[in-house]
Each structure stands twice: as C-alpha cells, then as structure tokens.
Amino acid sequence: MKLCHPLQDEIYVSLNYIASNLLNLYAVFNPVYIIILGGFVDCLEMLICHGADLDVPDIKAQTPLMMAVKNQHINCVSALLLAGANPNGDARSLCSPVYIAAMNGYKAILEVIIN
C-alpha cells in the first residue's frame, strides 16, 4: 500500500492506541472525534481533505469543534473552522463552542473562534 501521508504509519498506530483506550469509555464516535480527542491536527487535515463531516453531533449533540475547544486543541479548532465547521455548534446542544471557551477561560481559543 502506498503511503499518502509521510506520517501515516505513526498516525495509524496512534489512532489504534486511542481507539483501543477511548472507545471503551465512549459509546459512539466517528474518526473525527477520536482524532480531535488526541489533538492530531495532521490526521484531522487528512480527514478534511477526504470529505469528513465536520458538523456531525455525537449522542450529546456535541460537534467536533466543541470537543476540540473542550480539550484545548487550538490547532484542531483552527483547522475545523478553516474547513467550514459551524462555529455555533449544534442547535440541539445547550451550549456552543464560544460558550465553552468563555466559561473555561480559553482566551486564545475564543479569539480563534471569533476571528
């Protein structure tokens, strides 16, 4: 199999590790959520290039952007917003990415979202 990304082997090993450890804790995740939880912006960009759905909510109506904000992965936040993720989150959620950043004092992330 030809590598499409220089770090593909490392990415694959990292994703397998994350999946084996986190999927036991969370019931329903798509690859975007797993990558964001680990803060793997290179992997996220690869999924974005392949047409990943960036606004699909999880069972709690949290979008990938909300998860990136909660986990303080500013590079993932930037990548999601540049790729067109909804900065307001999901309408069914009781909070938004801006709310999460503001309430937790994530000033740098809040600036990225607002700008």
Secondary structure, 3 states (H helix, E strand, C coil): CCCCCCCHHHHHHHHHHHHHHHCCCCCCCCHHHHHHHHCCHHHHHHHHHCCCCCCCCCCCCCCHHHHHHHCCCHHHHHHHHHCCCCCCCCCCCCCCHHHHHHHHCCHHHHHHHHC
